[in-house]
């Protein structure tokens, strides 16, 4: 399904800005992309009716995904076993964006000395270990 924009929940508007500063990633869309992947990796599945408010940060599809939209689309469609034309596809993107942002924030909020890159490298290593373990 073609959509033009996605909005985070109201609460996540501030979290996006805080995480972007913490990780020194530049544009806010980078942490948003990471958040979607992190949420998917967590194994949580949502129902289309689980959508929270949409009063937060707005991303155009192009800004959020850049040239990687088809990859994120394939991830969501495979995860939920839906067609790329499914009317709920934008909802799944939004829910995983909100969920991932909250998960990352919860991981770091009580650790003010955590260096952003250390956190990200740890999560990347964990994901690679998981992938390698699955292939054995």
N, C-alpha and C positions, 0 to 999 in steps of 0.2 A: 504494500500500500504506500502510495506517495504521500508524504506529509512535509510541511514546510518548517515547523518549529516544535520544540519540546521545551517545557518549563519545569524546573525543579519545584519541590515544595517550598513554601515560604521559609521554613526553618533552614533549608539547605542553601538558600541564597547567601547567608552569612558563612556557612560551612565551606562553600566553594571558595570564597575569597580567603578565608583563614587557611585552608589547606594549600591553596596556590601560593600564598606567602610562605607558609611553613616549608614547603618542598622547593620553593624557588624555581617553579617550572615555567614561568613566563605567562603565557595565555591560560585563562581558566578552562579552556576546552581540553587541555591535556589531563588535568586531574579528573575531569568528567569522563574521558575515555577510559582511564585507568579504573575508575569507579565502576563502570559498567562491567568490565572484565572481572573485577574483584567480586562483584555480586554474583555473576554467573558461576565463578569458581567456587563460591560458598555452597552451591547446591540448592539454594532457596528457589522455590517456584511460586509464582503468583497467579492469582485468578485475575482476569481482566477487570473485575469489579473492585480490586484492591487499591485502585489509584487514590493517592493522597491529593491534597490541594495542589494547585498549579500557580501559586502566587509568588514564585521565586525567580531565579535567574532564567532568562530565556536564551535558548540557543537555536540558531537556524540549523537546518539539517547539514548544510555545507560547513558551517563553522564547527559544529560538534564533531562530525565524522571526517571532514576533509575528503581526501581521495580514498578513504578506507570504509566508506559506507557499506559497500557490498560485503566486506568481511564481517562487520558487525551484524548486518542483516542475516548473513549465513549462520552466525553464531546463535542469534536469537531464534531463528526459524528451526535450526537443528535441535536446539535445547527444548523448544516447546513442540516440536514436530508439527509445525504449521507452514503454510504456503507463504511465499513472500508478498502475496496480495491480501493476506489476512487483515481484516479491519482492525484487529487488536494489536498489530505489530507496534504502532507508536506507543501504546499503553505499556507494553512490555519494556520498551526502551526506557520510558520514563520511570517505571517502577524500579528497574535495575540501576538506573542512574541515581535515584534517591536512596535506594538501599545501599549501594556501594559507597556513596558519599558518607552516609551515616556510619557504616562499618569502619571506614578508614578513620573518621573522626573519633569514634569510640576507641580504636586502637591507640591513638596518639594523645588523646586529651589529658591523660594523667601522667604523661611522660614529657615534660617540657624540654628536657635535654636531648630528646631524640632528634637525630639528624635525618632530614627528609630522605636523602639518598640511601642511608643505611636501611631505613624502613623499606623503601622500594626494592633495593637489592635483595633484602631478606625475603620479600614476597615473591620476587622473580625466582630466586633459588628454590623456594618452597614449591612453586608451580612446576619448575623444571624437574625437581625430584619426583613430584607426583606423576608427571608424564612419563619419566623414565621407569618408574616403578610399575606403571600400568602396562608397559611393553614387555616386561620380563615374564 
